[in-house]
């Protein structure tokens, strides 16, 4: 069984550094994909109410025959549910869909600063309730920029344990990663392969050929070497197994630097300061 390293969060909880994402996996395929991932050695599943497959994630965990305590589960608040009472109802829906009385990590999916009168602070304070009552073992955010995070630090009591942001070799996010590092916020990378855009890059191909791994494995290992938490997604069993096969080699410091130098400073996904999809 692959030994996946843990990251220690600021609240004393730990999170597996490598996990399995289910974004854009159709609900009909999700349970089997999750079961396949867990059978391959994954122990960290990342979902969201907005993905529409929380229920199937729960079914996949059950199908793998593992105890709930053996699987780290992350979910995220739906963008239409930022008002405190809506957030409470949404969190209850998440627990019901997953078939669990807790989640290991619950995130605000997007800051949505152009909606809700720019108020994501009361949303965060509602997540603090879930943390204090133990139904969320850790709480965090997703797609928050430093100026969003500063407000939480200034106006709230519980700091975010995690910030999940777009990171890949073409968009390395040094400013956000630096802020998170200074404030003990663990960084998670979504779209770790730039939705496939980095596959075929000559620098990555050269390294892959030299170390005897696929370009995707090299990029995933780059994330691990930099200390980020990463969770690629696939519904294909062979690819699921291939993605996790990155703990039998290391990249040199020069290779890590060469991949980091590919940064183009241009995101593939939405801008967190303007994104409002799904918000009322």
Backbone torsions as a table, in degrees:
resi	resn	phi	psi	omega
1	UNK	NA	133.3	179.5
2	UNK	-63.2	132.6	177.6
3	UNK	-93.4	107.0	-179.2
4	UNK	-93.1	128.9	-179.9
5	UNK	-68.6	152.5	175.5
6	UNK	-100.9	150.5	172.1
7	UNK	-108.3	131.8	177.0
8	UNK	-84.3	122.5	179.1
9	UNK	-85.2	165.8	-174.8
10	UNK	-66.1	-20.8	179.9
11	UNK	-93.6	7.5	177.6
12	UNK	92.6	-9.4	175.3
13	UNK	-78.3	161.6	175.9
14	UNK	-118.3	154.7	179.9
15	UNK	-136.1	133.2	175.7
16	UNK	-60.8	133.2	-175.4
17	UNK	-71.1	-20.6	-178.9
18	UNK	-123.2	132.3	-177.8
19	UNK	-143.4	-168.2	-175.7
20	UNK	-124.6	123.4	179.0
21	UNK	-98.3	147.1	-177.7
22	UNK	-119.8	14.5	176.7
23	UNK	-58.7	130.9	177.9
24	UNK	67.3	9.3	169.1
25	UNK	-83.5	121.9	-177.9
26	UNK	-57.8	144.6	179.7
27	UNK	-52.3	-37.0	-178.4
28	UNK	-64.2	-22.8	-177.9
29	UNK	-103.6	-8.4	-169.3
30	UNK	-69.9	-46.0	-175.7
31	UNK	-58.9	-45.4	-179.5
32	UNK	-67.6	-38.0	178.4
33	UNK	-62.9	-43.1	179.3
34	UNK	-64.9	-44.2	177.6
35	UNK	-59.7	-44.0	179.2
36	UNK	-61.6	-41.3	-179.9
37	UNK	-64.6	-44.7	-179.3
38	UNK	-65.9	-36.7	176.9
39	UNK	-66.8	-27.2	179.1
40	UNK	-82.6	-7.5	176.8
41	UNK	116.5	-6.4	175.4
42	UNK	-65.3	146.4	175.6
43	UNK	-136.9	20.5	-178.1
44	UNK	-141.0	119.0	-179.5
45	UNK	-117.9	131.4	-179.0
46	UNK	-114.2	118.5	178.9
47	UNK	-134.5	-170.8	178.8
48	UNK	-165.3	151.9	175.1
49	UNK	-59.1	-37.4	-179.2
50	UNK	-65.0	-17.3	178.2
51	UNK	-79.5	-18.4	177.9
52	UNK	74.2	18.3	-176.4
53	UNK	-136.1	24.4	177.9
54	UNK	-60.9	-43.3	-179.1
55	UNK	-58.6	-42.6	-178.8
56	UNK	-71.2	-28.8	172.5
57	UNK	-62.0	-46.9	177.1
58	UNK	-59.2	-40.6	178.7
59	UNK	-65.5	-37.9	179.5
60	UNK	-65.8	-37.8	177.1
61	UNK	-64.6	-45.0	177.7
62	UNK	-61.6	-39.6	-178.4
63	UNK	-66.1	-24.2	179.8
64	UNK	-81.1	-9.9	177.7
65	UNK	73.3	22.9	-179.2
66	UNK	-99.0	151.6	171.6
67	UNK	-67.8	145.6	179.3
68	UNK	-56.3	-36.1	-177.4
69	UNK	-67.0	-15.5	-178.1
70	UNK	-89.0	-3.1	-176.9
71	UNK	-124.1	127.0	176.6
72	UNK	-86.6	119.9	-176.1
73	UNK	-117.2	126.8	174.7
74	UNK	-110.7	136.6	167.3
75	UNK	-137.0	175.2	-171.0
76	UNK	-138.1	150.6	-179.0
77	UNK	-72.3	133.8	178.0
78	UNK	-66.1	144.2	-176.4
79	UNK	-65.1	-21.5	179.0
80	UNK	-84.5	4.7	-170.2
81	UNK	-126.7	38.0	-177.9
82	UNK	-79.2	-28.1	177.0
83	UNK	-61.4	141.4	-172.2
84	UNK	-50.2	-48.5	-179.4
85	UNK	-66.2	-36.5	176.5
86	UNK	-65.3	-39.0	179.3
87	UNK	-64.7	-39.2	178.1
88	UNK	-63.2	-44.1	178.6
89	UNK	-65.5	-39.7	-179.9
90	UNK	-64.0	-40.3	179.5
91	UNK	-64.9	-40.0	175.9
92	UNK	-61.8	-39.2	177.7
93	UNK	-62.6	-41.5	179.9
94	UNK	-61.0	-47.8	179.4
95	UNK	-62.2	-41.0	179.2
96	UNK	-64.5	-42.0	-179.8
97	UNK	-65.4	-41.0	-179.1
98	UNK	-74.4	-18.0	-176.6
99	UNK	69.3	37.9	-176.1
100	UNK	-137.3	153.8	177.1
101	UNK	-94.4	7.0	174.9
102	UNK	-159.1	161.7	166.4
103	UNK	-118.8	151.5	179.1
104	UNK	-75.1	-31.3	-179.2
105	UNK	-150.5	131.0	177.3
106	UNK	-126.7	130.6	-172.6
107	UNK	-119.6	148.0	160.4
108	UNK	-75.2	121.4	-170.1
109	UNK	-68.4	-43.2	178.5
110	UNK	-142.3	148.0	179.2
111	UNK	-69.7	-31.9	177.5
112	UNK	52.7	51.9	-174.6
113	UNK	-67.1	-16.2	177.8
114	UNK	-88.9	-1.6	179.4
115	UNK	-118.8	169.5	176.7
116	UNK	54.4	34.1	-178.5
117	UNK	57.1	28.5	179.5
118	UNK	72.1	13.5	-174.2
119	UNK	-97.8	98.2	168.8
120	UNK	-106.2	-0.8	179.3
121	UNK	-69.9	-46.4	179.1
122	UNK	-66.0	-29.2	174.6
123	UNK	-63.8	-46.7	179.4
124	UNK	-62.8	-40.3	179.5
125	UNK	-63.2	-28.3	175.1
126	UNK	-71.4	-38.8	174.8
127	UNK	-63.1	-32.7	176.2
128	UNK	-59.2	-34.2	176.3
129	UNK	-60.7	-44.8	-178.7
130	UNK	-64.7	-34.4	178.7
131	UNK	-68.8	-44.4	-177.1
132	UNK	-67.9	-32.6	-179.7
133	UNK	-88.0	1.9	172.8
134	UNK	85.4	-0.8	-179.9
135	UNK	-79.0	-17.2	168.8
136	UNK	-122.8	112.5	-176.3
137	UNK	-66.7	-30.9	174.5
138	UNK	-144.4	154.3	176.5
139	UNK	-129.9	152.2	-178.2
140	UNK	-160.6	-166.0	-176.6
141	UNK	-134.1	168.5	177.6
142	UNK	-138.2	135.2	176.6
143	UNK	68.0	25.3	177.0
144	UNK	-89.2	136.5	176.2
145	UNK	-94.4	166.6	-177.8
146	UNK	-53.2	-39.2	-178.3
147	UNK	-69.5	-29.2	173.9
148	UNK	-68.8	-43.7	-177.6
149	UNK	-65.3	-35.8	179.8
150	UNK	-60.4	-39.2	178.5
151	UNK	-61.3	-42.5	179.6
152	UNK	-64.2	-41.1	179.1
153	UNK	-64.5	-34.9	-176.4
154	UNK	-81.2	-31.3	-168.7
155	UNK	-114.1	-5.3	-175.2
156	UNK	-123.8	169.4	-175.8
157	UNK	-97.8	-38.0	-176.8
158	UNK	-101.9	118.2	179.6
159	UNK	-74.6	150.7	176.4
160	UNK	-61.5	135.8	176.9
161	UNK	-82.1	-25.4	-171.6
162	UNK	-143.5	147.1	167.1
163	UNK	-129.0	117.8	-179.6
164	UNK	-98.0	118.1	-173.7
165	UNK	-136.6	162.6	175.2
166	UNK	-68.9	122.0	175.5
167	UNK	-145.2	133.3	172.8
168	UNK	-162.1	174.3	-175.5
169	UNK	-59.3	-23.5	178.6
170	UNK	-91.0	-5.0	179.3
171	UNK	-151.6	87.2	-167.4
172	UNK	-89.9	-10.9	173.1
173	UNK	55.0	50.8	-177.5
174	UNK	-62.3	-35.1	-178.2
175	UNK	-66.8	-47.5	-178.5
176	UNK	-67.5	-43.1	179.2
177	UNK	-62.0	-39.1	179.5
178	UNK	-64.1	-43.7	178.5
179	UNK	-62.7	-44.6	-179.4
180	UNK	-63.0	-39.9	178.6
181	UNK	-62.1	-39.6	179.7
182	UNK	-67.4	-24.4	-174.4
183	UNK	-114.5	19.1	175.7
184	UNK	56.6	40.0	175.2
185	UNK	-104.8	117.9	178.7
186	UNK	-68.2	144.3	-177.5
187	UNK	-106.7	128.8	173.4
188	UNK	-110.3	142.4	-177.0
189	UNK	-107.9	115.7	170.0
190	UNK	-98.6	158.8	-171.3
191	UNK	53.8	49.3	-172.4
192	UNK	-63.3	-20.9	178.1
193	UNK	-106.9	16.1	-177.1
194	UNK	54.8	39.0	-177.7
195	UNK	52.7	38.7	176.2
196	UNK	89.4	-5.3	-175.0
197	UNK	-66.5	-26.3	-178.1
198	UNK	-85.6	-12.3	178.0
199	UNK	-70.7	124.0	-175.2
200	UNK	103.6	-6.1	175.3
201	UNK	-64.1	131.2	-175.6
202	UNK	-58.0	-40.2	180.0
203	UNK	-62.8	-45.0	-179.6
204	UNK	-68.3	-40.2	178.3
205	UNK	-61.1	-41.0	-179.4
206	UNK	-63.7	-43.9	179.1
207	UNK	-64.8	-42.7	-179.3
208	UNK	-60.1	-43.9	178.6
209	UNK	-63.9	-35.4	-177.6
210	UNK	-73.2	-36.6	-177.4
211	UNK	-95.2	-4.0	176.7
212	UNK	74.8	33.4	177.8
213	UNK	-128.2	167.7	177.2
214	UNK	-77.3	158.8	176.0
215	UNK	-56.2	-39.1	179.0
216	UNK	-63.0	-42.6	179.0
217	UNK	-63.5	-37.8	178.5
218	UNK	-63.9	-43.9	-179.5
219	UNK	-66.6	-41.7	178.0
220	UNK	-63.3	-38.5	176.9
221	UNK	-66.1	-36.1	175.6
222	UNK	-57.1	-44.3	176.8
223	UNK	-59.3	-46.0	-178.8
224	UNK	-61.6	-44.9	-178.3
225	UNK	-61.2	-32.6	-179.1
226	UNK	-82.5	-6.9	175.9
227	UNK	93.1	5.7	179.5
228	UNK	-83.3	154.4	173.1
229	UNK	-89.3	134.6	-172.1
230	UNK	-137.3	145.4	-178.4
231	UNK	-146.9	85.5	175.6
232	UNK	-64.9	158.9	178.1
233	UNK	-124.7	146.5	174.2
234	UNK	-164.4	148.4	174.3
235	UNK	-102.4	3.3	-177.3
236	UNK	-98.1	119.7	-176.1
237	UNK	-54.3	-42.0	-179.6
238	UNK	-63.0	-41.8	179.2
239	UNK	-69.9	-36.4	176.3
240	UNK	-57.7	-45.9	179.7
241	UNK	-69.4	-37.5	-180.0
242	UNK	-64.4	-41.2	-176.7
243	UNK	-63.1	-34.0	-177.3
244	UNK	-83.3	-8.4	-176.5
245	UNK	-85.4	59.6	-176.3
246	UNK	-127.8	13.6	-175.5
247	UNK	-109.0	16.4	176.5
248	UNK	-112.8	14.1	176.8
249	UNK	-152.8	164.0	176.1
250	UNK	-131.7	155.0	173.0
251	UNK	-94.3	147.4	174.9
252	UNK	-72.7	162.1	176.1
253	UNK	-58.5	-35.9	179.2
254	UNK	-66.6	-38.5	179.0
255	UNK	-67.2	-41.7	177.8
256	UNK	-60.5	-44.4	-179.9
257	UNK	-64.9	-38.3	-179.5
258	UNK	-65.1	-39.6	179.2
259	UNK	-71.0	-41.9	178.4
260	UNK	-60.6	-33.9	-179.1
261	UNK	-69.3	-8.3	177.4
262	UNK	-75.7	-6.2	-176.5
263	UNK	-51.5	128.9	176.5
264	UNK	-107.5	-4.4	178.7
265	UNK	66.2	22.5	-177.0
266	UNK	-128.0	120.7	-178.7
267	UNK	-78.6	150.8	172.3
268	UNK	-86.0	-37.1	-175.9
269	UNK	-86.9	-173.2	-176.8
270	UNK	-69.6	160.9	175.2
271	UNK	-81.3	121.2	-179.4
272	UNK	-60.6	-19.4	-179.5
273	UNK	-82.2	-12.5	-179.3
274	UNK	-127.0	-16.1	-175.2
275	UNK	-65.6	131.6	178.6
276	UNK	-143.3	18.9	-177.9
277	UNK	-60.2	132.0	177.8
278	UNK	87.7	-9.5	178.9
279	UNK	-85.6	147.4	179.8
280	UNK	-71.9	NA	NA
